[in-house]
Each structure stands twice: as structure tokens, then as C-alpha cells.
């Protein structure tokens, strides 16, 4: 079904899980609709590329508690979606701080 897209179906499912993680994070922070949309997009993008890393960390600890391997494989995407928003914010803060120290205007 997704053969013509640049991402495979597992990556798209991870993006969905990451987007939902971004949505949960945005709702917990009471973000505006615009900022919540950004949180969903950031969560999805982070999950596409970082979900395998999240799966590898979570599988030994939480994998045995979940009912199926499919649930375990996309849990990493959801967690990365939640955490990715803070990680991107941190990286952007460091970059802005570096720019202000160098006298560069954004």
C-alpha cells in the first residue's frame, strides 16, 4: 500500500506514534493550536529517525509487559515523540545561545 512513498509502513506508523506523542506533550503543556500542530510535526519527524533508538532502549525494560511485539515496536515512536519536543527545544536553545555569544543575529 505504501510502496510508492519514500518511507516504509513501519516508519509511517512510528511517525503516527510520534505525532501522537507530540500531541500528548502539547496538550499537557496547554499549547495553542498552532504550537500544538508544531509539536505534532516535531514528534512525527523525531520518531521517523529516532524510534529505532527508542525501541532499543525500551524493549529490554517494557517489551515483556506489552501484549504484542507490534505494540512494543511502536512504543519507542510514541516516547520519542514526547521526548523529541524537549530535545529539539534544548538544541535550539543551545544554538541561539551560541549565536548570541558570537554576535550573530538570527
N, C-alpha and C positions, 0 to 999 in steps of 0.2 A: 504494500500500500504506500509506503514512504520511500520507495526505491529511487525516485527521481529527485529527492531532496538531498542537500549536502550533509545532512545528519541522519544517522540511523534511528530506528524506532526507540532503542534504549536511551539514546541521548535526548530524544524528544520527550520521553517520559521523565527523565531526570530534569529537563527544563521545566516541565509542568510541576514536578515536585518542588523544585527550587523556586518557581514563581509563587507557588502556594506558601512556601516558607517565607518569602519576601512579603506576601500579603499578610500573613500572621504577624510578622515583625512590624509591619506598617500599622496594622490595626492596634497592636499593643502599645505603640508609641503615639497613637491618635494623630497620625499624619493626615494632611489634606488629601483630597482625591488625586491631585497632580503628583504629590510626593509619594503617595501610595502606589501609583502607577509606575513611578521610577523604581520604587522598592521591588515591585514585582519583576520588572525588566532586569534589574541588577541581580536579583535572586535567580532568575532563569539563566542568565548568562554565566554567572558563577557556577551554577550546578552543571551546566553542559561540560565545563572544563575541569571542575574540581570534585564532582560527585564520585569518581573512582577513588580519589584520595579519602573522601569522607566514608565511603563504603569500607575501605580497607581498615580505617580506624575503628568504625563502629561494629563491624562484623564479629570480631572476637568477643566483644562485650555484650552486644544486644542481639546479635544474629540468632542465637539459640533460643531467645524468648519469643521470637516472631513466628507466626504460623507457617509462612512460606518463604522460600528463597527470593521470590519476586518482591515481597514486602521488604525484606532485608536489603535488597539491591537498590531500592529507590529511597530508602530512609536517609541514606547519605546525601541524596539530592535535596531532600527537604531540610536537613540540618545545615547543609552548605548554603541553602537559600536564606536561612535565618542568620547565620553567622557571616555570610558574604557581605551583607549590607554594612555591618560594623567594620569588616576588614577593608572594604573599599573606602569607607569614610576615614579610617585610620591612614590609609595610604595617601588619600587626597590631602589630609591634614598635614602629613609629613612633607608632601610635595609643595603645598602652599607655604609652609614654614620655611622650607629651603629657598623658595623663590623670594620670599620677603627678606631673608638674610642676605641674598645676593643682590637685592635691589631691583629684581625683575618684576615688572608689573604683569599680572595675568591677562 
